[in-house]
Amino acid sequence: MNFIFELFITLKKQVSLCILIVANLFFYSATVCAQQKTNPDSIREKMQWFADAKLGIFIHWGIYSVNGIDESWSFHNKKISYENYMKQIKGFTASRYNPEEWADLIKETGARYAVITTKHHDGVALWPTKQHHFNVVENSPAKRDVLKPFYEALDKRGIKRGAYFSLIDWSHPDYPGFLKDSSRYKVADNPQKWQRFQHFFQSQIDEVNKAYKPDLWWFDGDWEHSADEWQAEKVRKQILNIHPGAIINGRLQGYGDYDTPEQNFPVSRPKFNWWELCMTTNNNWGFHPDDNNYKTPFEVISIFVDAVSNGGNLLLDIGPKEDGTIPAEQVHILKELGKWNKKNGEAIFGTLPGLPQGHFYGPTTLSKDSTVIYLFLPGQTAGNIMLKGLVNTIKDAQVVGTDVHLKPKVVGKISWSSVPGLVFINVPEKDKDPYMTVIKLQLDKPVQLYRGQGGLN
Ligand code: JFZ
């Protein structure tokens, strides 16, 4: 990111101060969370595709889709016995699974990456693991590696391949954790057993790494053990030795590359270098026929735009059925999002985070060279919108995805003051997008903002 914001602050007695703030300082100075042990400068290059990607599709597919119950947590939280939970494996057929169709749908959304559960906390692998542990190839009627054709289909379409991998394995006899109120042993009391587990899970990671070379690793469950216990640094190196460009999410006890707030929406801009909001389309990660609490396409688009405006990505989840079909409500959301992206994508993909709060009552993004501001009109806005503190001259204003050009009006510019006037733009009702309208402002040069208090300091 190499543009600068110029912040003009007019002080009392006509002392004009011009402060240049390097954007790096603005966006990158910050508490780093997932990345305490990694150096942001050394990973910046490999993170570029992720920073530009903005949208990923998350897929929670596993034996929990057979009964349509909580993924792994249902037995852990004792809503169902472990035995009955595991019986679902006999119902996992993948009989109508069409990975090419999945990849087409993902492509249609505009997403640049997809992350699939290679193994959830229940320990059931979707690939033919050689570690003598549950997998859908040997233990389920699906009888095949369901990951391979999916990753191939993504590859064909230029979509980056992500592997969700649960460090926790509540099914493994050498893993301490099991039900919410019971554990098999304490690591300190039985280091050999824990070492066997370390060897096991690291061998599984190695299998996935060598077989599919994921572009992104999405670990989960690190909270049950420390970085030392997981040998997090070793795991990171093990992955990067095979695939130096691989990106690792923040759930590796400080050895990841980016942060993953889950189902929680930031209000002020997160100070992480890179972050990704993962979110369900209804209230559940996996297939849940009883859960009809779906977000509308408008709500999903609003959340997506808000994340992007604040420098984040959205990883939007779907939960296919055991036969491999995707619930119709989820297909609908994905297609509507895709339609919107097709029209408005230039304001999203490959952009920079938008203006700091205070200039516009809605999300914004900037083009890479920061000579374009995109204004996202919240809700069903039409009529006059207002932009404050823009020092630049606007060369052109256009409704994105259309050939409609608008005429901004500058109000209240005082000749003797360096404080910019207010920009009003009238957006006609007839040019509104059904979900969210975007206005493109072409500036005379990289954006310059006035951030002062109106002439007096
Ligand atoms: C985790 C998983 O447990 C969940 O099943 C899903 O895969 C999601 C994407 O990631 O989410 C969590 C993480 C922590 C807690 C609950 C769900 N927790 O600490 O209660």
Residues whose N, C-alpha, C, O or C-beta is under 5 A from the ligand:
A	BS01	JFZ	E71 D220 W285
